[in-house]
Amino acid sequence: MEEISKSLYTLLKEIPEANVVGDTDRSIQGIVLDSRKAGPDSLFVAVRGTQADGHDFIEKALDLGASAILCEELPAVTRPGVTYVQVLDSARAMGFLASAFYGHPSQDFHLIGVTGTNGKTSVATLLFRMFRTLGYRCGLISTVQNQIEDEVIPSTHTTPDAVTLNGLLAQMRQQNCTHVFMEVSSHAVTQQRVTGLTFSGGIFTNITHDHLDFHKTFDNYIKAKKGFFDQLPRTAFALVNIDDRRGSVMVQNTAAKVETYSLQTMAAFKGKLLSETLFGMHMDLNGHEVWFRLIGRFNAYNLLAVYGAAILLGEAPEEVLSALSELQSPPGRFEQVHSANKVVGIVDYAHTPDALQNVLETINELRHGEEQIITVVGCGGNRDAEKRPKMAAIASKMSDRVYLTSDNPRHEEPQAILDQMLAGVPPLHFKKVALIPERREAIYRACAEAQPGDIVLVAGKGHETYQEVKGVKHDFDDRKVLLEAFLATGK
């Protein structure tokens, strides 16, 4: 991407409430959040984060050549020749400045944001794939990966920081994208990462307990999700799952045009699940009967959201349904691995109680007789601990055999996480539960136990290709390990 230079005076028009100390008649070559990336004529943004305060690194950024500082608190001593821009909220101001620095890229195509606890990746990815099938040039910003047409760009966050995000959107504009689909996490809304963007539409999937390590209370989590719809413009649509009891709450204060989708009640986009197997499902969408390759009631909701968004973007129903019928789930979402002797392995990203319950309900509905459901599941370290006993309780109730194991333990001790999970298992289910801290061993044990026709669910990591332990990421892909285990155990 070509180098960009913008007048600080012009950029500051985006934040007229700023208190400016110094000369604004200067060029800005880049906006940086990390002081180590500061260089000549860069603007360093001092943000107060959860782990560190950017104000502590102002001097380092200046030593590396930064010529302007965006901050909430001016240093006790200011340097001559440096411009200081003081605001009430650095993160919020950065969103507007980053958008302006890259020439407001989100205004040049249809930008659709997807938010909710579960389904964000599936809905955004399905929209991306479908609109490409319909002949459009598209961009994707998701947990799994960022993508511009065929070019894959590694993803480190569900929603990148405002500077990285606007830079990515500028690349998508440069590649003549007409539609961009992105996940919008609750962290992104709270931390102002999507501030300054112009959305053509927003989609709400559902909300259940998650990320309470960050938001502290469920009410705060709901407010974060709602905050995305609060900032949608009148020109946008807000498409919500009305079967979720908080769907209507999300759009209480939005200026956008509200539309709904549902499997249970009247809605603009109404669906009915007619039948399903391990290979797909038959649905009725607004009077059209279609066979889809996706599986499960949760995917029925995802398909409704995608269908509704496409219609609201002006596409013809028949063309949308034809394209949707050919699509498969994104990586690590109910992804199947079959053994030679007909054991079915399923890898799913389910890492919340609701998501795990949805997947296990689907599997239970699909089994025909005496097949056993063997579940391998863990919970991530240094994350919401409240869900640990809940997930173990769900797994033990809805499976015939359960192996509680490590997910990404991060800086916690795996055994301590497992003990917290085990606390949620009812006594009558103790006999079917085993604790195996080593995830590879747990998967191998599950596969060794499985008989022809049985279903082995490996939940929690999905598409991830690593396991994080004590700050180090080790190669680990549930799908590959599952295949290895089938071969090693003669399955």
N, C-alpha and C positions, 0 to 999 in steps of 0.2 A: 504494500500500500504506500502511496506517495506521501512524502513528508508534509506536515500541516503547520502553518504558522497563522496565528490569529492575534488580532489586537486585543490587549487586555481591556482597553476602554470599551470595545464592542462587546466583549464577553460579559463585562460587569453590568451591562444593560439588562441582563437576565435576572440579576439580583439587586434591584434598586435600593433595598433596605440596608445594604452593606455599609459599614464604616470603613472608609479607605484612608490609609496612611501611606503617602508616597505617590510617585508618578505613575499614572495609568497609560501614559503614551509609550508603550513598549510592546514588543512582540512576545507571544508565548508559543514555544515550540512543542510543548507537551504538558499534560496534567498527570501528576504521579501521587499515589497514596503511600508508596514505600519509599522512604527517604533514601534508600540505597540505589534507587533508580533515578534519582534526581540528576539533572545535567544542566548545562548552560541554557538560560532562558526558559526553564521549566517552572511550572506552578505546583508547589507542594501543598497538598491538602492535609491538614492536621485533624484527624477524626478520633474521637474518643471511642475505642473499641472495648470488647469484653475482655481481651487479653492484654492490651497495651493502649497507651494514650499517645496519639500522634504528636501532641504538643511537645512531648519529651524529645522528639527527633527533629525539631525545626532547625536547630543549629547544624546538625549533620547534613540536612538537605541543602542548607545555604553553603556549607563548606564544599559541597559537590557541584555548586553552580546555580542552584535555584535562584530565580530573581524575584519571585512573588510567592507569598504565603497566604493561604486561606485558613483561617483559624477562628475559634470561638473566644479565645483569650489571648490578648497581645502579650508578647514576651516583655519581661521587665525592662530589658534593654533592646532597642531596635537597631538594626544595622543601617547605616547610610546607603542609599542606592537600591534598597530593597523595598518593594511595595507590599504592604500588609493589608489584607482584606478581612475585616472582622465581621462575623455573622453570628446569629443565635444558634444555628444548626449547620455545622460544616457538611455533614453527609447530604442534607437536603440541598444546600447551595451547590454542592458538587454535581448533583444530578442535573441541574439546569445548565451549569457551566460545561459539563461533559457533552451534553446534547448539542449545545451551541458550538463547541469547539469542533465537533465532527459534522456540523452543518445540518443539524436536526434530521438525521437519517430516517427516524421512525415515521416522519411525515410523508415519505416518498413511496410507501407501499402499505399493504394491509398488515398490521401487526396485531396478532391475536394472542392474548395471555390466558393461560389455563392455571387455575389455582384450586386447592382442595387438599385433603390429607392423602387420599388414594386416587389413582387414575390419571394424575397429571402427565406422566411420561407417556402412557398409552394414548391418551387423547391427542397430545401435541404431536407425537410420532405418526399416528394414523392420519391426522390432518396433513402433515408434511408429505407423507407417501401418497395420499389420495390426490392432493392438488397437483403433485408432479405427474401422476397418472393422467390427470385432466389436462395436462399440457402447460402448466405454469412453472415458472422458475421460482424456487422456494428456498427458504432458510429455516433451520431448526435450532433451537436453544433448549437443551434438556439435560437431565441428570446423567443420562447414558453418554451422550455426545452432542457436540454442536456440529452443524452440517450446512454447507452452502452447495446446493445441488449434489454432486458426487463427492465433493471435497469434505473429508471428515476432520474436524478440529477437536482435539481432546477437551473434555469437560472436567473442571475441578470443583465447580459449585453448581447447584441446581440453577441459580440465577447469578451470573457474574456481577462484580462491582460495577458501578455506573460508568467508570472510564473504560474498562474492558468491554462492557456491554455495548456502549455506543460505538466503540471502535469496531466491534464485530458487526453491528448493524450497518456501519458505513461500508464494510467489505461486502455485505450482502447487497447494498444499493449499487456498489461498483460492479457487481456481478449481475445487475439488472433483475434482482428478485422482485416479484410482484406480491408475494405473500410470505410472511415470516410467522412461525408458530413457536411460542416459548412458554416454558413453565415459569410460574411466578410463585416463589416460595414465600412463606410467612416471614422468614428472615429478611427476604429481599424487600418486602413492604416496610417492615419495621426499620430496617437500616437504610431506607430511602434509595435503594439501588435502581428502582424503576421510575423514580421521580424525574420529570422532564420528558418522559416518553409520551408519544401520542398513539393510543391504542384504537383500533377499529372495532375491537370486541373483546369481551372477557367471558370466560366460562368457569362456572363453579361446579365441581364434581360432588364433593361430600366433605364432612368434617367429623373427625373423631379425635380422641386424645392422642397427641404426639407433640414432641418438641417442648415439653413442659420444663426441661432443663434450661431452655432459653427464655421462654415466655413466662415461666413461673406459675401462671394460672391458666385454666382452660378459657376463661373469659378474655384474657389478654390475647390468647391464640385466635379466638373468634374475631376479636377486634382487628387483629392484623390482617386476616383474610378479607374482612369487610372493607378494610382500608383501601384495598385494590379497587373495589367497585365504587367507592366513594370518589375516586379521582378520575373515573372514566368520563369522557366528554359526552355531550348530547348527541353527537354524531355517531357514537358507538352503540353496540348492542351488549346487553348483559344477559347471558344465557345460563339459567340456573336449574339444578336438579331439585325440583319441587317436592320430591319424595323425601329428601333430607329435611328434617324439621327446621333446620337453620337456613334453608335455601332462601326463604322470604326475608330473613334477617339481613342477608348479604346485600340485598338491593334496596333496603329501606331508604337510603339517602343518595342513591345514585341518580345522576342526570341522564344516564344512558337509557335506551329503549329496552325494557325488560321482556324477555321471552323465557318460556319454561319447557322442560322435558320431563317425562315421567313414564314409569312402568305401572303405576298404581292408580293414578287419578287423571283427571282431565288436564291436558296441557297442549301447548302449540305443537309439540313433537311427542307423540304418544307411541309407545312400543308395547309389544306383547311377545313374551318368549313362548313359542309353540312347542318346541322339542329340542333336545340336545344330546350329543354323544361326545366321546373323547376326540372326535374329529371336527366338530363344528356345531352350529345351532341354527334352527329355523325360527325366524322372527317375523312379526308383522310390524312395519313402521308406517304409521299414517296411512294404513290401508294397502300397503305394498308388502307382499310376502316374499322374503329373501332368505337364502341359505348363506350363512357366514362361516368363515373358517375359524373365527374366534370362539372361545368356550367360556361359559359361566355367566351368571346373572350380573356380576360386576362388569363384565365386558358388554353385556346388553346395554347397560347405562353408558359405557364409553362410546358405543356405536351410536346411541341416540344423541349424545353430545356432539359427536363429529358430524352426523347427518344434519342436525339443527344448525350448527355453525356454517356448514357449507351452503345450506339454503339461504341463510341470512346474508351470506356473501354473494348471493345472486346466482348460484348454480342450479341446474335443472335436476329435479328429484331422480329421474330415471338414470341419468348419467352418474350421479353421486352414488346411488345404490349399486350400480354395476361395478364401479371402481371399488367400493367398499367390500363387495362380496369376494374380491380377489385378494384382499390384504390379510396378512398374518400378524400375530402379536409381536410387539417389540422384543428385543433380546431380554431374556430373564423374566419375562412375564408369562407364566403358565407355559414355559418352554418344555417340550417333551423330549425325553431320551429313552429309546426302547432297547431292551436287552434282547439277546438271541433267543432266550426261552420265554419271551413275552412278559417280563416284568416291566412295568411302566414307571419310568422316572420322570418327575416333574420338578423343575427348578423355578422358583418364584421369588420375587423381591419382597413378598409380604413381610414387613417389619413392624407392623402395628397390629394390635389386637383385632381390629375390624378387618384388615386386609387378610390376616391369617384365617379368621372365621369365614370370610367370603370364599377363599380358596378351598378350605376343607369342606364347606357346605357343598360346593360344586363337585368335588371329588366324591363325596358321599352320595350325591344324587345320581352320579354317573355309574357307580358300581352296580353290577347286576346280581351278584350272589354272595359267595363266600370270600371274595377278595379282601385281603387285609390292607389297611392303610397304615404305613409306617412313616412317621414324621420325624425329620431331623431339623431342629430349630434352635436358635440362640438369640441373644439380645446384645446390641452393641454397647461397649463400654463408654463411660463419660457422656452418656446421653440419658434421656428420660427414663428414670428407674421405676416409675410407677407402673409402666406397662409390662414389666418383667413377670410378676406373678400372674397377671391377666393372660399373657400369651401362653404361659405354661398350662394354665387352667383350660384354655380353649383347646390346645393341642392334646392334652390328656383326655378330655371329654369326647373329642371328635375323631380320635385315632385309635387303632388297635394296639399300636406300639409307639413309644416316643423316646427319642434320644435327644436329651437336652445337651447342647454343646456350645462352643464359642462361635461368635459372629465376628465382629471386629472388637476385640477386648480393649484396644487402645492402651490406656495407662492403668486400667483396672486389672485386678487379678481374676482370671477366668472362673476359678472356683467360687469366688465371692458372688459373681453374677449368677452362676448356676444355683447357688444356695438361695438367692432371692427369687429366682424363677420357681424353684421347687416349693417354696413357701405357698405358692398359689395352687398347687396340685391337691385336690381333695383326697382324703385318705383312701377312699374306695378305688382310686386310680393309681395308687402308689406302685402296685405290682407291674404295671405296664410301662413305667418310666425308668429310664437309666440315665445317669449323668456321665458323660464322656467329654472332658474339656477339649481334647484334641479333635478338631472338626473333621479332618481326613479320616481318623479312626472311626468316628461316629458314622460317617457316610459308608465306609467299608462294612461296618457291623450291620447297618440297616440293609445293605445289599445282600450280605451273606445270609441274612434271615429271610429275605423275600423269596416267595415261591411263585411259580408261573401264574400270571394274572394279578399278582399283588401290585400295589401302587406305592412307590417310595417318593414322598414329598421332601425336598430339600429347600427350606424356606429361609428368607432373611437377607440374602446377599444378591440373588438374581444375576444381573448383568456384570457385577463387579468381578474384576480379575485379580484381586489382591486381598490379603488379610492384614490388617494393621495391628501390630503388637509392639507396645512400648515405643511408639513413634516411628517404627520401621514398617514399610509396606512390603510384604512377602507375596510372591506369585501364588495365587490361589483362585481357581475358577471352579465353582460348584459343578458346572456342566462337564468339564474335563475330568474332574475327580470322580463324578458319578459314572462316566463311561469307563474310566480306569477300574473302578470298583466292580462294575459288572464283569469286565474281562478277568480280573484277578480272582473273583469268586466263582468263575465258571458260569455266570448268568448270561 
